[in-house]
Amino acid sequence: MFESLTQRLSGTIERLRGRGRLTEENIRESLREVRIALLEADVALPVVQALVERIKVRAVGQEVLKSLTPGQALIKVVRDELTTVMGATASDLNLATTPPAVILMAGLQGAGKTTTVAKLAKHLKERRKKKVMVVSADVYRPAAIEQLKTLAEQVDVLFFPSSADQKPEAIVRAAIADARKSYVDALIVDTAGRTSIDDAMMAEIKALHAAVEPVETLFVVDSMTGQDAAVTAKHFSEALPLTGVVLTKTDGDARGGAALSVRYITGKPIKFIGVGEKPDGLDVFHPDRIASRILDMGDVLSLVEQVEQQVDQDKARKLAEKVAKGKRFDLNDMREQLEQMQNMGGLSGLMDKLPGVGQIPDHVKSQVTGKEVPRMVAIINSMTLKERRNPALLNGSRRKRIASGAGVTPADVNKLMKQYQQMEKMMGKLGRGGMKGMMRGMRGMMGGRGGMPFR
């Protein structure tokens, strides 16, 4: 997300960073580039105009021109204003009501509403420790009801059955009654979508909203539709008392125009962003962190949270104890580390949150396809247990056999072994308490300054 915007803005900002002195002229020149970058990112014109004007007012004032480091001061102004236009702070779900707290999900067909219901259920269950039930009031698509049932089983939450011959209001009232009996904390309601906004659809969802009185009404919208996402959200917010927006498919959106437009145009906060198809692909929307990512400053806080949530703490503790005792880091350990990395989205998923990624040349970034980690795991799986425990056994003929079994070349096996040796060295230094040495080892494992670990 924001790839094209990041490249354009980070280049502009970088040119200002080293300037000892800024003038109104070079600020005006930079703001022209900022304006073009935002328009190319499909940010709505009123948002672009407001954002550029706010940056300009602060930039040509005392705040920047009189600063000891004006280039850095301007970067802070741009970051602050990007954050403000997206909503300043993260907006949490309000579940402070007599259970069950009803959450109504609205949106157009194809926006990823049903998948988002399951993702939100998983989020509430695991991060908020809530007992969750889901129900489908989409009586026009029986397949949607079955899809939600399957997803509910995957994320291990309660599912209230419904059928196409029922009325949406009757379905949800029955679900609320059942949720009360089952001591459910939150009931998430999936509603019918349409290919476009129409009066019949709006009348139906208004009636449903009036009948169930939800504490949260979330509008689910595809971020890849750019500023159209903000326009559609505005139409819905005029018909329904929306409490927030969920942006889906942000992993496929290189522009980011929707994220920068929705809050300003609708006045409603973006509460979550959906990434990928996996049930855990839902993140709380933090405007300040997103602004940092747009300016290529990375999002280390989100990365730390991701590690805490998705890394198997028990396995991590066992590996730490093994290393501390001076035991050898073998290929089984490396496979475990690679699998944990894959759970966090692989190299491509992690790269997005690292500072300075926008400065990496495109030809280097293009080498990260998402297949690197699975390929490395496949190579290790092609080895015998004895070979994994004792990598010194891997002579030329064994490496050729392993390559054939994994569907790769012997050169790929050699690259993996080189990375293993660097990891083993790094773990050895960690066991002896050499943090500086470990950091050097990590840099080497990642292929130096500009290289990718697997090509």
Rosetta blueprint (number, residue, H / E / L):
1 M L
2 F L
3 E H
4 S H
5 L H
6 T H
7 Q H
8 R H
9 L H
10 S H
11 G H
12 T H
13 I H
14 E H
15 R H
16 L H
17 R H
18 G L
19 R L
20 G L
21 R L
22 L L
23 T L
24 E H
25 E H
26 N H
27 I H
28 R H
29 E H
30 S H
31 L H
32 R H
33 E H
34 V H
35 R H
36 I H
37 A H
38 L H
39 L H
40 E H
41 A L
42 D L
43 V L
44 A L
45 L H
46 P H
47 V H
48 V H
49 Q H
50 A H
51 L H
52 V H
53 E H
54 R H
55 I H
56 K H
57 V H
58 R H
59 A H
60 V L
61 G L
62 Q H
63 E H
64 V H
65 L H
66 K L
67 S L
68 L L
69 T L
70 P H
71 G H
72 Q H
73 A H
74 L H
75 I H
76 K H
77 V H
78 V H
79 R H
80 D H
81 E H
82 L H
83 T H
84 T H
85 V H
86 M H
87 G L
88 A L
89 T L
90 A L
91 S L
92 D L
93 L L
94 N L
95 L L
96 A L
97 T L
98 T L
99 P L
100 P L
101 A E
102 V E
103 I E
104 L E
105 M E
106 A E
107 G E
108 L L
109 Q L
110 G L
111 A L
112 G L
113 K H
114 T H
115 T H
116 T H
117 V H
118 A H
119 K H
120 L H
121 A H
122 K H
123 H H
124 L H
125 K H
126 E H
127 R H
128 R L
129 K L
130 K L
131 K L
132 V E
133 M E
134 V E
135 V E
136 S E
137 A L
138 D L
139 V L
140 Y L
141 R L
142 P H
143 A H
144 A H
145 I H
146 E H
147 Q H
148 L H
149 K H
150 T H
151 L H
152 A H
153 E H
154 Q H
155 V H
156 D L
157 V L
158 L E
159 F E
160 F E
161 P L
162 S L
163 S L
164 A L
165 D L
166 Q L
167 K L
168 P H
169 E H
170 A H
171 I H
172 V H
173 R H
174 A H
175 A H
176 I H
177 A H
178 D H
179 A H
180 R H
181 K H
182 S L
183 Y L
184 V L
185 D L
186 A E
187 L E
188 I E
189 V E
190 D E
191 T L
192 A L
193 G L
194 R L
195 T L
196 S L
197 I L
198 D L
199 D H
200 A H
201 M H
202 M H
203 A H
204 E H
205 I H
206 K H
207 A H
208 L H
209 H H
210 A H
211 A H
212 V H
213 E L
214 P L
215 V L
216 E E
217 T E
218 L E
219 F E
220 V E
221 V E
222 D E
223 S H
224 M H
225 T H
226 G L
227 Q H
228 D H
229 A H
230 A H
231 V H
232 T H
233 A H
234 K H
235 H H
236 F H
237 S H
238 E H
239 A H
240 L L
241 P L
242 L L
243 T L
244 G E
245 V E
246 V E
247 L E
248 T E
249 K L
250 T H
251 D H
252 G H
253 D L
254 A L
255 R L
256 G L
257 G H
258 A H
259 A H
260 L H
261 S H
262 V H
263 R H
264 Y H
265 I H
266 T H
267 G L
268 K L
269 P L
270 I E
271 K E
272 F E
273 I E
274 G E
275 V L
276 G L
277 E L
278 K L
279 P L
280 D L
281 G L
282 L E
283 D E
284 V E
285 F L
286 H L
287 P H
288 D H
289 R H
290 I H
291 A H
292 S H
293 R H
294 I H
295 L L
296 D L
297 M L
298 G L
299 D L
300 V H
301 L H
302 S H
303 L H
304 V H
305 E H
306 Q H
307 V H
308 E H
309 Q H
310 Q H
311 V L
312 D L
313 Q H
314 D H
315 K H
316 A H
317 R H
318 K H
319 L H
320 A H
321 E H
322 K H
323 V H
324 A H
325 K L
326 G L
327 K L
328 R L
329 F L
330 D L
331 L H
332 N H
333 D H
334 M H
335 R H
336 E H
337 Q H
338 L H
339 E H
340 Q H
341 M H
342 Q H
343 N H
344 M L
345 G L
346 G H
347 L H
348 S H
349 G H
350 L H
351 M H
352 D L
353 K L
354 L L
355 P L
356 G L
357 V H
358 G H
359 Q H
360 I L
361 P L
362 D H
363 H H
364 V H
365 K H
366 S L
367 Q L
368 V L
369 T L
370 G L
371 K L
372 E H
373 V H
374 P H
375 R H
376 M H
377 V H
378 A H
379 I H
380 I H
381 N H
382 S L
383 M L
384 T L
385 L H
386 K H
387 E H
388 R H
389 R H
390 N L
391 P H
392 A H
393 L H
394 L L
395 N L
396 G H
397 S H
398 R H
399 R H
400 K H
401 R H
402 I H
403 A H
404 S H
405 G H
406 A H
407 G L
408 V L
409 T L
410 P H
411 A H
412 D H
413 V H
414 N H
415 K H
416 L H
417 M H
418 K H
419 Q H
420 Y H
421 Q H
422 Q H
423 M H
424 E H
425 K H
426 M H
427 M H
428 G H
429 K H
430 L H
431 G H
432 R L
433 G L
434 G L
435 M H
436 K H
437 G H
438 M H
439 M H
440 R H
441 G H
442 M H
443 R H
444 G H
445 M H
446 M L
447 G L
448 G L
449 R L
450 G L
451 G L
452 M L
453 P L
454 F L
455 R L
